[in-house]
Amino acid sequence: MISSTLYKKGIRRIDLEKILKLSHQRPRRSSFLSSHSSFLMRKSSSPILFDRKYSIAATSCKYFHTSSFIQKKSDDKSLDTKIFPPSILTDHLILSEIPLEDVRNFSIIAHIDHGKSSLSSRVLELTGNLGPEQQWTALEHANLESQFTNPNSISAKGKEELAKRKEQIELLDTLSVEKERGITVKASAATMLYKHKSAKGKHGLLLLNMVDTPGHVDFGTEVSRSLSCVQGTVLLFDAAQGPQAQSLSVFEKAKRLENVQSIIPVLTKIDLPSAKPIDVALSVSDLFGFDPDEILETSARSRIGISQLLEKVCNDIPSPMPLADDTNDENAVLRAQVVDSWFEPLRGVVCLVQILSGTMEEGSRISIIEPYARQNDDSEHVHNYNAKDHFSVQDVGLVLPQRFRTKSLGRGQLGYVITGLRDPRQARPGTIITMQKDLNKVVQMDLPKTAFNYTEEKSVLYASVHPLEGEGFDELAAAVEKLALNDTGLEVQKTSGNSNNDGGPFLGPGLRVGFQGLLHVEVFQQRLTDEHGIDAIVTPPKVPYKIKYLESRTHKRPADAPEEETIEDLAKWPIQGMRFKVQEPVVDVRIMAPMNYAGNIMELMKRKRGIGMSSRPIDENIWLYTATVPWGEVVTSFFDDLKNCTAGYASFDHQESDPPFREANLVKVEIMLNGEIVDPLAFVCHKENAQEQGRGVCKKLQEVLPRQQFVTVIQAKAEGKVIASQRIRAYRKDVLTKAGKTVGGGDITRKKKLLEKQKKGKKRAQSTGKVTLSQAAFNSVISR
């Protein structure tokens, strides 16, 4: 094992090119298939935790002659510069001398849980961004993990130790919801230095700006925003699972963007016992058109292929193009673009910016420009702009991904800036930062096309968000506004509720928020609790519907009312007696699953009113199933039903259909508690399924609503008729017994009087009492 002397001597990482001369390195081969067959032979022996050019751990001294190397290192001072390539932690002063031609901007995209964040962390290890202490933690974690070849043999203490060390080295997932769920929610960035032969500067170093992106379909906005500021991307595939639905989705996003000029296919997790790299590589080639020989093999856990991946990034991804009027001298005008922003209670708004020209330094006065219009021609000048207030740069530096203060940022660099800004709305992604003195000059100069690409995607779900206590509305509104700052998928529209905007009799005032999917709703609610300490009730999400009004004798449409409108709040649904047609949103669903589940998948899509169903093989086991399904059916329980009918082996993706709306026979189902309509519990479904789904919601509400001192009657109503009903029995107090004795003795009239009085009291309480609604009550509508 590697001795702790490494850490004591200040070693951050080791150049394995020199170490492997002492070990038995297998010859490299150009062909993907032949190199993989060689890996299989190596895999049958004890696991090797090092790369061809890089490693921080090994399981056997026959592969890593540690003691002799340490002794040689301590005796020979001349080896220092060769063994320790430059790290941005120690060599950040030379950043200003790196030309734009030596900058590489790239992102990592993949299906959810395909190892993007883990691979990103290994890249940070290789480039020295961890620092000595965390580098040693990563080393110990790799050695500890290598001792457990069988996960079932790990003791509770061993699992706890592994989890603790893994948390310290998984650097890019920083939100508590990301650590708890094991998924990436927010895109994260990091800047690195890497020595490479293609560098044109005098130091021979490349500046790498890496962006790790989410994988779930609900966070596609984060992926699009990250891709718009890079020139290339790494597309990951799990060597055990193969291409999945989101792999297709993120690939198509990257192909649509002009600035993404290179896509590098990579297999990861090739050290898993269930890995099938050859089969997966051939599937990737057939589905995406990549050459199998060009697909790289990597493993974040075993540190395999990391340096090869960086070599590919440096060679294949081009440097960013300079702006046409960039002078690249000390008089260059500062133009920086906000890529992301977030709010911190102590320091205010923190902006992640990309420097397009000029230099940003601490103490300088800057202005924030928000372009909100452009001409119909192809010019990129800001003809209309909104210049915000002026601010002083308080803190500026790089993101490693932890903040690293450098006091200045130059052209091509990606870093953070803090100005003391408190209003989150003034620093949305896409805004331009320039010097106050150059404001009039900048609005006539060129700006990047991506500055106009940061459009907020239209929400596909709408839900009302209410505080648990009515007096907490102001705190809730402020927290939601701060979350919406760095989550462009959120769309905060207006206060929900009826015409008086009070949220109805069962809920207090609230906000109407648009989301990108059900997971987005759950993550939003958890972030409210984790980051702002606010417990809120989120009503069942609703999808928008198009209503076309028809002529009616009994209910005339007002002259100023539109003939056709889109309804996002079911409180605006046409009243009983009006004639109208309904169009519901539909999406194209793509499902990837083993072929032996074909019958279950087809039955599910048919039950969800899917049309145009088709299937085709991806490889000998995995098939691709497609259909056009109503969006309202997808957001209820489609994903859960899909996992249940495929034993968890299916993945699915969706995109807007063409045309996006389809006419359907739909009705609005209202839920009543003791005869009073609860607007947030209303839902829309197909007329044939109204009674079944209404009965299901009433049954679930009966289980989750608390018992009261009065009877609670739960009813579902559609088209003016009650279609389902349930009752919750009241608590009964024995009024005939007092202090252990029977009231009234043997007088029956006294007993009847007390019982009649109790009966009247319960009836009065039923008409005036308030039923408390919990989050579980609203969840019963989502999973109906």
C-alpha positions in Angstrom: 0.0 0.0 0.0 1.0 3.6 -0.5 2.8 5.0 2.5 1.6 8.1 4.4 5.0 9.5 3.6 3.5 10.7 0.4 1.3 13.2 2.2 3.9 14.1 4.7 6.3 15.1 1.8 3.6 17.3 0.3 2.9 15.1 -2.7 -0.5 15.9 -4.4 -0.5 13.5 -7.2 2.0 11.2 -9.1 3.0 11.2 -12.7 2.5 7.5 -13.5 4.5 7.8 -16.8 7.6 7.6 -14.6 6.2 5.1 -12.1 5.0 2.7 -14.8 8.6 2.3 -16.0 9.1 0.4 -12.8 6.0 -1.7 -13.2 4.6 -4.1 -15.8 2.5 -1.8 -18.1 0.7 -3.6 -20.9 1.2 -2.4 -24.4 -1.3 0.1 -25.8 -3.4 -0.8 -28.8 -5.3 1.4 -31.2 -8.3 -0.7 -31.8 -11.2 -0.4 -29.3 -12.1 -4.1 -29.4 -8.5 -5.4 -29.0 -7.7 -3.0 -26.2 -10.9 -4.1 -24.4 -10.0 -7.8 -24.7 -6.7 -6.9 -23.1 -8.6 -5.2 -20.3 -10.7 -8.3 -19.7 -7.6 -10.3 -19.2 -6.3 -7.8 -16.7 -9.8 -7.6 -15.0 -9.7 -11.3 -14.1 -6.8 -10.7 -11.7 -6.7 -8.4 -8.8 -8.1 -5.0 -9.5 -5.7 -2.3 -10.6 -6.5 1.2 -9.4 -4.4 3.2 -11.8 -4.6 4.7 -15.2 -2.1 4.2 -18.1 -0.7 7.6 -17.3 -2.1 8.4 -13.9 -3.0 6.8 -10.6 -3.3 7.6 -6.9 -3.7 4.1 -5.7 -2.8 0.5 -6.4 -3.7 -2.7 -4.7 -0.4 -4.4 -5.0 3.3 -3.3 -4.7 4.1 -5.2 -7.9 2.3 -2.5 -9.8 3.6 0.4 -7.7 7.0 0.4 -6.2 6.3 3.0 -3.6 9.2 2.8 -1.2 11.9 2.9 -3.8 10.1 5.8 -5.5 9.8 7.8 -2.4 13.4 7.3 -1.5 14.4 8.4 -5.0 12.1 11.4 -4.8 13.6 12.5 -1.5 17.2 12.2 -2.8 16.7 13.8 -6.2 15.5 17.4 -6.0 15.6 17.8 -9.8 12.6 15.5 -10.2 10.2 18.0 -8.6 9.1 19.9 -11.7 8.7 16.8 -13.8 6.8 14.8 -11.2 4.5 17.6 -10.2 2.8 19.3 -13.2 1.6 22.9 -12.5 -1.6 23.1 -10.4 -4.0 26.1 -10.5 -3.7 26.2 -6.7 -0.1 27.2 -6.9 0.4 28.6 -10.4 -2.7 30.9 -10.7 -0.4 33.9 -11.2 0.4 32.8 -14.7 -3.2 32.7 -15.8 -3.0 36.2 -17.4 -0.2 34.9 -19.6 -2.3 32.0 -21.1 -3.7 33.1 -24.5 -7.3 32.5 -25.6 -6.0 29.8 -28.1 -5.0 27.7 -25.0 -8.5 27.8 -23.5 -10.8 24.7 -23.7 -14.5 25.0 -22.6 -16.3 21.6 -22.3 -19.1 20.0 -20.4 -20.0 16.5 -19.4 -23.5 15.2 -20.3 -25.2 11.8 -19.9 -28.3 10.0 -18.7 -29.0 10.2 -15.0 -26.7 8.2 -12.7 -24.2 7.4 -15.5 -21.3 8.8 -13.4 -20.9 12.4 -14.6 -20.1 13.9 -11.2 -17.7 11.0 -10.2 -15.8 11.3 -13.5 -15.6 15.1 -13.0 -14.1 14.6 -9.6 -11.5 12.3 -11.0 -10.5 14.9 -13.6 -10.1 17.4 -10.7 -7.8 14.9 -9.0 -5.6 14.5 -12.0 -5.2 18.3 -12.6 -4.4 19.0 -8.9 -7.5 21.0 -8.0 -8.1 19.0 -4.8 -5.1 20.2 -2.9 -2.8 18.0 -0.7 -5.3 17.2 2.0 -8.2 16.2 -0.1 -5.8 14.5 -2.6 -4.7 12.3 0.3 -8.3 11.7 1.3 -9.1 10.5 -2.2 -6.0 8.2 -2.1 -7.2 6.7 1.2 -10.7 6.3 -0.2 -9.4 4.4 -3.2 -7.3 2.1 -1.1 -10.2 1.5 1.3 -12.6 0.8 -1.5 -10.2 -1.6 -3.2 -10.2 -3.9 -0.2 -13.9 -4.6 -0.7 -14.3 -6.5 -3.9 -17.7 -7.8 -2.8 -20.1 -4.9 -1.6 -22.1 -7.4 0.5 -19.0 -8.1 2.6 -18.6 -4.6 3.8 -19.4 -4.0 7.5 -21.6 -1.2 8.7 -18.5 0.7 9.9 -16.8 0.2 6.6 -19.8 1.5 4.7 -19.9 4.5 6.9 -16.2 5.2 6.4 -16.6 4.9 2.6 -19.5 7.2 2.5 -17.7 9.8 4.7 -14.6 9.8 2.4 -16.7 9.8 -0.8 -18.5 12.9 0.4 -15.2 14.7 0.8 -14.1 13.9 -2.8 -17.3 14.2 -4.7 -16.8 17.9 -5.1 -19.4 19.1 -7.7 -22.6 18.0 -6.0 -22.8 20.7 -3.3 -26.5 21.0 -2.6 -27.9 19.0 0.2 -30.6 17.6 -2.1 -27.9 16.4 -4.5 -26.0 14.6 -1.7 -29.2 13.0 -0.3 -30.7 11.9 -3.6 -27.4 11.1 -5.3 -28.3 13.2 -8.4 -27.1 16.4 -9.9 -29.6 19.2 -9.8 -27.5 22.3 -10.6 -24.8 22.5 -13.2 -21.4 23.1 -11.6 -18.2 24.5 -13.0 -14.5 24.1 -12.4 -11.3 25.7 -13.9 -8.1 23.7 -14.2 -4.6 23.9 -15.6 -3.2 21.0 -17.7 0.2 20.6 -19.4 -0.3 19.6 -23.0 1.8 19.7 -26.2 -0.9 21.6 -28.1 -0.5 24.7 -25.9 0.8 27.7 -27.8 1.7 29.9 -24.8 5.1 30.0 -23.3 4.2 28.0 -20.3 2.8 25.0 -22.3 -0.4 24.9 -20.3 -4.0 24.7 -21.3 -6.8 26.4 -19.3 -9.7 23.9 -19.0 -13.2 25.1 -18.0 -15.3 22.1 -17.2 -19.1 22.1 -16.5 -20.9 19.1 -14.9 -24.6 19.0 -15.8 -27.7 17.3 -14.5 -29.0 14.1 -16.1 -32.7 14.1 -15.3 -35.1 15.2 -18.0 -36.7 17.8 -15.6 -33.4 19.7 -15.5 -32.9 20.1 -19.2 -32.8 23.8 -18.9 -29.6 23.5 -16.9 -28.1 21.3 -19.6 -29.0 23.7 -22.4 -27.6 26.6 -20.5 -24.3 24.8 -19.8 -24.0 23.7 -23.4 -24.4 27.3 -24.7 -21.1 28.4 -23.1 -18.8 25.6 -24.3 -17.3 24.5 -27.6 -17.4 20.8 -26.9 -18.9 18.1 -24.7 -18.2 14.7 -23.3 -21.1 12.2 -23.8 -21.0 9.5 -21.2 -22.5 6.0 -21.4 -22.7 3.4 -18.6 -20.8 0.3 -19.8 -23.3 -1.9 -17.9 -26.6 -0.2 -18.9 -25.7 1.1 -22.3 -27.5 4.1 -24.0 -30.6 5.3 -22.2 -33.4 7.6 -23.1 -31.7 10.7 -21.7 -28.6 9.9 -23.6 -30.5 10.5 -26.8 -32.1 13.7 -25.4 -28.8 15.4 -24.3 -27.1 14.3 -27.5 -29.8 16.0 -29.6 -29.5 19.1 -27.4 -25.8 19.3 -28.1 -26.2 18.7 -31.9 -28.7 21.5 -32.2 -26.2 24.1 -30.8 -23.8 25.7 -33.3 -21.2 26.5 -30.7 -20.8 22.8 -29.7 -18.3 21.7 -32.4 -17.1 18.4 -30.9 -18.9 15.5 -29.0 -16.6 12.9 -27.4 -18.2 9.5 -26.7 -16.9 7.9 -23.5 -17.8 4.6 -21.8 -17.6 4.7 -18.0 -17.9 2.1 -15.2 -16.0 -0.4 -17.3 -14.7 -2.1 -14.2 -18.1 -3.3 -13.0 -18.7 -7.1 -13.1 -21.8 -6.5 -15.3 -20.0 -4.2 -17.8 -20.4 -5.0 -21.5 -18.1 -2.5 -23.2 -18.0 -4.2 -26.6 -21.8 -4.6 -26.8 -22.4 -1.1 -25.5 -19.8 0.4 -27.9 -21.5 -1.2 -30.9 -25.0 0.0 -29.7 -23.6 3.6 -29.3 -22.1 3.3 -32.8 -25.5 2.2 -34.3 -27.6 4.7 -32.4 -25.4 7.8 -32.5 -23.1 7.2 -35.4 -19.8 7.2 -33.6 -16.8 5.1 -34.7 -16.3 2.3 -32.1 -12.6 2.7 -32.2 -12.9 6.3 -31.1 -15.0 5.5 -28.0 -12.9 5.9 -24.8 -12.9 3.5 -21.8 -13.0 5.1 -18.4 -13.8 4.2 -14.8 -14.0 6.9 -12.1 -13.9 4.4 -9.3 -10.7 2.6 -10.5 -9.1 5.7 -12.1 -9.0 4.2 -15.6 -8.8 6.3 -18.7 -8.9 9.7 -17.1 -5.7 11.0 -18.7 -6.8 9.6 -22.1 -10.1 11.6 -21.7 -8.2 14.8 -21.0 -5.9 14.2 -24.0 -9.0 13.8 -26.2 -10.5 17.0 -24.8 -7.4 19.0 -25.4 -7.0 17.7 -29.0 -10.5 17.6 -30.3 -12.3 20.6 -28.6 -11.4 24.0 -30.2 -10.7 27.1 -28.3 -13.4 29.8 -28.1 -13.6 32.3 -30.9 -12.7 35.9 -29.9 -15.2 38.7 -30.5 -14.8 40.4 -33.8 -13.8 43.8 -32.3 -11.7 42.5 -29.4 -8.4 44.3 -29.4 -6.7 41.9 -26.8 -4.6 44.6 -25.2 -4.6 46.6 -22.0 -7.2 48.9 -23.4 -9.7 46.1 -24.3 -13.2 46.8 -23.1 -14.5 44.4 -20.4 -17.4 42.3 -21.6 -18.4 39.4 -19.3 -21.5 37.2 -19.5 -23.4 35.9 -16.6 -23.6 32.1 -16.9 -25.2 31.3 -13.5 -26.0 33.1 -10.3 -27.1 32.2 -6.8 -28.0 34.1 -3.6 -26.1 33.9 -0.3 -27.5 35.5 2.8 -24.2 37.2 3.9 -22.7 38.2 0.6 -25.8 38.7 -1.6 -25.8 37.6 -5.3 -22.8 35.6 -6.5 -22.4 35.5 -10.3 -20.6 32.9 -12.3 -19.2 34.8 -15.3 -17.3 34.1 -18.5 -14.9 36.8 -19.5 -15.3 37.5 -23.3 -12.8 40.4 -23.5 -10.9 42.7 -21.2 -10.1 42.2 -17.5 -12.2 42.3 -14.4 -10.4 43.4 -11.2 -11.4 44.0 -7.6 -12.3 47.6 -6.8 -13.5 48.5 -10.3 -16.9 50.0 -10.9 -19.1 47.8 -13.2 -22.5 48.1 -14.8 -24.9 45.3 -15.6 -26.6 45.3 -19.0 -29.7 43.2 -19.7 -30.4 43.0 -23.5 -34.1 42.7 -24.0 -34.6 43.3 -27.7 -32.6 42.9 -30.9 -33.1 43.8 -34.5 -34.3 41.3 -37.1 -30.9 41.2 -38.8 -28.0 39.0 -37.8 -26.1 41.7 -36.0 -25.2 41.2 -32.4 -25.3 44.7 -31.1 -27.5 45.7 -28.2 -29.9 48.1 -29.9 -32.2 48.2 -26.8 -30.8 47.6 -23.4 -31.6 48.1 -19.7 -28.6 49.4 -17.8 -28.9 48.5 -14.1 -27.2 50.3 -11.2 -23.5 50.5 -10.8 -21.6 48.3 -8.4 -18.1 47.9 -7.0 -16.4 44.5 -7.5 -15.8 43.2 -3.9 -14.5 39.7 -4.6 -13.4 38.0 -7.8 -11.8 34.7 -8.5 -11.9 31.2 -10.0 -14.2 28.2 -9.2 -12.2 25.0 -8.5 -15.1 24.2 -7.8 -14.7 25.8 -4.4 -14.1 29.6 -4.7 -10.5 30.6 -5.1 -9.8 34.3 -4.8 -7.5 35.7 -7.5 -8.5 39.4 -7.4 -8.8 39.5 -11.2 -10.2 37.5 -14.2 -8.9 37.7 -17.7 -10.1 36.9 -21.2 -11.3 33.3 -21.6 -11.5 32.6 -17.8 -14.6 31.3 -16.0 -15.0 32.5 -12.4 -17.2 34.2 -9.8 -17.7 37.8 -8.9 -19.4 39.3 -5.9 -20.6 42.9 -6.0 -22.9 43.2 -3.0 -25.9 43.0 -5.3 -29.0 42.1 -3.2 -31.7 41.9 -5.9 -31.6 38.5 -7.6 -33.5 39.8 -10.6 -30.6 42.0 -11.7 -28.2 39.2 -12.4 -30.1 36.6 -14.4 -28.1 34.3 -16.8 -27.4 36.0 -20.1 -26.8 39.5 -18.7 -23.7 41.4 -19.7 -21.2 43.0 -17.2 -19.0 45.9 -18.3 -17.1 48.8 -16.8 -19.2 51.8 -15.8 -16.9 54.1 -17.8 -17.3 52.0 -21.0 -21.1 51.6 -20.8 -21.9 53.8 -23.8 -19.2 52.2 -25.8 -20.2 48.6 -25.1 -23.8 48.9 -26.3 -22.4 49.6 -29.8 -19.9 46.7 -29.8 -20.3 43.0 -30.5 -21.8 40.7 -28.0 -21.9 36.9 -28.0 -24.8 35.2 -29.7 -25.3 33.0 -26.5 -26.3 36.2 -24.7 -29.6 36.0 -26.6 -30.0 32.2 -26.1 -30.7 32.3 -22.4 -34.5 32.2 -22.9 -36.6 30.8 -20.1 -38.2 27.6 -21.2 -41.9 27.4 -21.0 -43.1 25.6 -17.9 -45.0 22.3 -18.5 -46.5 22.0 -15.0 -48.1 24.5 -12.7 -48.7 24.2 -9.0 -49.7 26.5 -6.1 -47.2 26.9 -3.3 -48.6 27.9 0.1 -47.0 28.4 3.5 -48.1 26.2 6.4 -49.1 29.3 8.3 -50.8 32.2 6.6 -48.5 34.8 8.1 -45.5 33.2 6.5 -46.3 34.3 2.9 -43.8 37.1 2.7 -40.9 34.8 3.7 -42.1 32.2 1.2 -42.2 34.7 -1.6 -38.7 35.9 -0.9 -37.3 32.4 -0.7 -39.0 31.4 -4.0 -37.6 34.5 -5.7 -34.0 33.5 -4.6 -34.5 30.0 -5.8 -35.8 31.2 -9.2 -32.5 33.2 -9.5 -30.4 30.2 -10.3 -33.2 27.8 -11.4 -34.4 29.2 -14.8 -36.8 26.3 -15.0 -39.0 27.9 -12.4 -41.6 30.3 -13.5 -43.2 32.4 -10.8 -46.3 33.8 -12.3 -48.9 35.2 -9.9 -50.7 34.7 -6.7 -53.0 31.6 -6.8 -56.5 31.2 -5.5 -59.9 32.5 -6.6 -60.8 36.0 -7.7 -60.0 37.4 -4.3 -56.6 35.8 -4.4 -56.9 34.4 -0.9 -56.1 30.8 -1.8 -59.6 29.5 -0.9 -61.0 28.5 2.5 -58.6 25.6 3.0 -55.3 27.3 2.1 -53.8 30.7 2.8 -52.3 33.0 0.1 -49.8 31.4 -2.1 -47.7 31.6 -5.3 -48.4 30.0 -8.6 -45.1 28.4 -9.9 -44.3 26.7 -13.1 -42.1 23.6 -13.2 -40.4 21.3 -15.8 -41.6 18.0 -14.3 -42.6 16.1 -11.1 -39.0 15.6 -9.9 -38.5 19.4 -10.3 -41.4 19.9 -8.0 -40.0 17.6 -5.4 -36.5 19.1 -5.6 -38.0 22.6 -5.3 -39.9 21.7 -2.2 -36.9 20.1 -0.6 -34.6 23.1 -1.4 -37.1 25.4 0.2 -36.8 23.4 3.4 -33.0 22.7 3.3 -31.8 26.2 2.1 -34.4 28.5 3.6 -36.0 26.6 6.4 -39.5 27.0 5.0 -42.1 24.1 5.1 -44.6 24.7 2.3 -47.6 22.9 0.9 -47.4 22.3 -2.9 -50.7 21.5 -4.6 -51.0 18.8 -7.3 -49.4 20.1 -10.5 -51.7 20.9 -13.4 -50.9 21.0 -17.1 -52.2 23.8 -19.4 -55.2 23.2 -21.6 -56.6 25.0 -24.7 -60.3 25.9 -24.5 -62.2 26.8 -27.6 -65.7 28.3 -26.7 -68.7 27.5 -28.8 -72.0 29.3 -29.2 -74.5 28.6 -26.5 -78.1 29.7 -26.0 -78.0 29.6 -22.2 -74.5 31.0 -21.5 -73.4 33.8 -23.8 -69.7 34.4 -24.1 -68.8 38.1 -23.1 -68.0 40.3 -26.1 -64.5 41.0 -24.8 -63.7 37.3 -23.9 -61.4 35.5 -26.3 -62.8 32.7 -28.5 -59.9 30.5 -27.6 -57.6 30.6 -24.5 -55.0 28.6 -22.7 -56.0 27.7 -19.1 -53.3 27.0 -16.6 -55.5 27.4 -13.5 -58.4 25.0 -13.2 -60.4 27.7 -11.3 -60.8 29.3 -14.8 -62.4 26.1 -16.3 -65.7 26.8 -18.1 -68.7 26.7 -15.9 -71.4 24.1 -16.1 -73.7 24.7 -19.2 -71.1 26.4 -21.4 -70.3 24.7 -24.7 -66.6 24.3 -25.5 -63.9 22.0 -26.9 -60.8 21.0 -25.0 -57.3 20.4 -26.4 -54.7 18.7 -24.1 -50.9 18.9 -24.4 -49.2 15.7 -25.8 -45.6 14.6 -25.8 -43.6 12.0 -27.7 -42.4 9.4 -25.2 -39.3 7.3 -25.7 -38.8 4.3 -23.5 -35.7 2.0 -23.5 -36.1 -1.3 -21.8 -35.4 -5.1 -22.3 -37.5 -6.7 -24.9 -39.1 -9.2 -22.5 -41.1 -6.3 -21.0 -42.5 -5.3 -24.4 -46.0 -6.5 -23.6 -46.1 -4.6 -20.3 -44.9 -1.4 -21.8 -47.3 -1.5 -24.7 -50.2 -2.2 -22.3 -49.1 0.8 -20.1 -49.0 3.2 -23.0 -52.4 2.0 -24.2 -53.8 2.5 -20.7 -52.4 6.0 -20.7 -54.2 6.8 -24.0 -51.1 6.6 -26.1 -51.2 6.6 -29.9 -48.7 5.9 -32.7 -47.0 3.2 -30.6 -43.9 1.6 -32.2 -40.8 -0.3 -31.2 -37.4 -1.2 -32.7 -34.3 -3.0 -31.4 -31.2 -1.1 -30.2 -29.2 -4.3 -29.6 -30.0 -7.9 -29.0 -31.6 -7.2 -25.6 -32.6 -3.5 -25.4 -35.5 -2.1 -27.4 -36.7 1.5 -28.0 -40.5 2.0 -27.6 -42.1 5.3 -28.8 -45.6 6.7 -28.5 -47.5 10.0 -28.3 -49.1 10.2 -24.8 -51.1 13.0 -23.2 -48.9 15.1 -20.9 -51.5 15.0 -18.1 -51.2 11.2 -18.0 -47.4 11.3 -17.9 -47.2 13.7 -14.9 -49.5 11.6 -12.6 -48.0 8.2 -12.1 -46.5 7.2 -15.5 -42.9 6.9 -14.4 -43.9 4.8 -11.2 -46.1 2.5 -13.3 -43.3 2.1 -15.9 -40.8 1.1 -13.2 -43.2 -1.3 -11.7 -44.1 -3.1 -14.9 -40.4 -3.4 -16.0 -38.9 -4.2 -12.6 -37.0 -0.9 -12.7 -35.0 -1.7 -15.9 -36.7 1.0 -18.1 -35.7 4.6 -18.7 -37.8 7.1 -20.5 -37.6 10.6 -22.0 -40.1 12.9 -23.5 -40.2 15.9 -25.8 -42.9 18.1 -27.2 -45.0 16.5 -29.9 -45.9 18.1 -33.3 -48.6 19.3 -33.1 -48.2 20.0 -29.3 -52.0 19.8 -28.5 -54.7 17.2 -29.3 -58.5 17.4 -28.9 -59.9 15.1 -26.3 -63.1 14.4 -24.4 -62.0 15.7 -20.9 -63.9 16.7 -17.8 -63.0 18.6 -14.7 -63.4 16.6 -11.5 -63.9 18.7 -8.3 -63.3 17.4 -4.8 -65.7 18.6 -2.1 -65.2 18.4 1.7 -68.5 18.7 3.6 -70.1 20.2 0.5 -67.4 22.9 0.0 -65.3 22.7 -3.2 -61.5 22.5 -2.6 -60.0 24.1 -5.8 -56.4 22.9 -5.3 -57.6 19.2 -5.3 -59.5 19.5 -8.6 -58.0 17.6 -11.6 -58.8 16.9 -15.3 -59.1 13.5 -16.8 -60.8 11.6 -19.6 -64.6 11.4 -19.3 -64.5 7.6 -19.3 -62.0 7.5 -16.4 -63.7 10.2 -14.3 -65.6 7.9 -11.9 -62.7 5.5 -11.4 -60.2 8.2 -10.7 -62.6 10.3 -8.5 -63.3 7.2 -6.4 -59.6 6.6 -6.0 -58.9 10.1 -4.8 -61.8 10.0 -2.4 -60.5 6.7 -1.0 -57.0 8.0 -0.5 -58.2 11.2 1.1 -60.2 9.1 3.5 -57.0 7.5 4.6 -54.8 10.6 5.0 -57.3 13.2 6.4 -57.4 13.3 10.2 -60.6 12.5 12.0 -62.5 15.4 13.5 -65.2 15.9 16.1 -67.7 15.9 13.2 -68.3 13.7 10.2 -66.2 14.6 7.1 -67.9 13.9 3.8 -65.6 13.6 0.8 -67.2 13.8 -2.6 -66.0 13.9 -6.2 -68.2 15.9 -8.7 -68.0 16.0 -12.5 -70.4 17.9 -14.8 -72.6 18.8 -11.9 -73.1 15.3 -10.7 -71.5 13.5 -7.6 -69.6 10.5 -9.0 -67.9 9.2 -5.8 -68.2 9.6 -2.1 -66.5 8.6 1.1 -67.1 9.4 4.8 -64.7 9.8 7.8 -66.5 9.0 11.0 -66.4 11.6 13.8 -64.8 11.1 17.2 -67.6 10.3 19.8 -67.6 11.6 23.3 -69.6 9.7 25.8 -71.8 12.5 27.2 -73.8 10.0 29.3 -70.9 9.4 31.7 -69.4 12.0 34.0 -66.8 11.3 36.6 -67.4 7.6 36.2 -71.1 7.9 36.9 -74.1 7.7 34.6 -75.7 11.1 34.1 -79.4 11.3 35.1 -79.5 8.0 36.8 -82.4 6.0 35.3 -84.1 9.1 33.7 -84.3 8.3 30.0 -85.5 11.8 29.1 -82.3 13.3 30.5 -80.2 11.0 28.4 -82.2 11.8 25.3 -81.7 15.5 25.9 -77.9 15.1 26.2 -77.7 13.0 23.1 -79.8 15.5 21.1 -77.6 18.3 22.3 -74.5 16.5 21.2 -76.1 15.7 17.8 -76.9 19.4 17.2 -73.4 20.4 18.2 -71.8 18.0 15.7 -74.1 19.2 13.0 -73.1 22.8 13.7 -69.4 21.9 13.8 -69.8 20.1 10.4 -71.1 23.2 8.8 -68.5 25.6 10.3 -65.6 23.3 11.2 -62.4 23.5 9.1 -60.7 20.4 7.7 -56.9 20.6 7.9 -55.2 19.7 4.6 -51.7 18.2 4.7 -49.2 17.6 1.9 -50.2 14.0 1.9 -53.8 15.0 0.9 -52.5 16.7 -2.2 -50.1 13.9 -3.0 -53.2 11.6 -3.2 -54.3 13.5 -6.3 -50.9 13.2 -8.0 -50.8 9.4 -7.6 -54.5 8.8 -8.4 
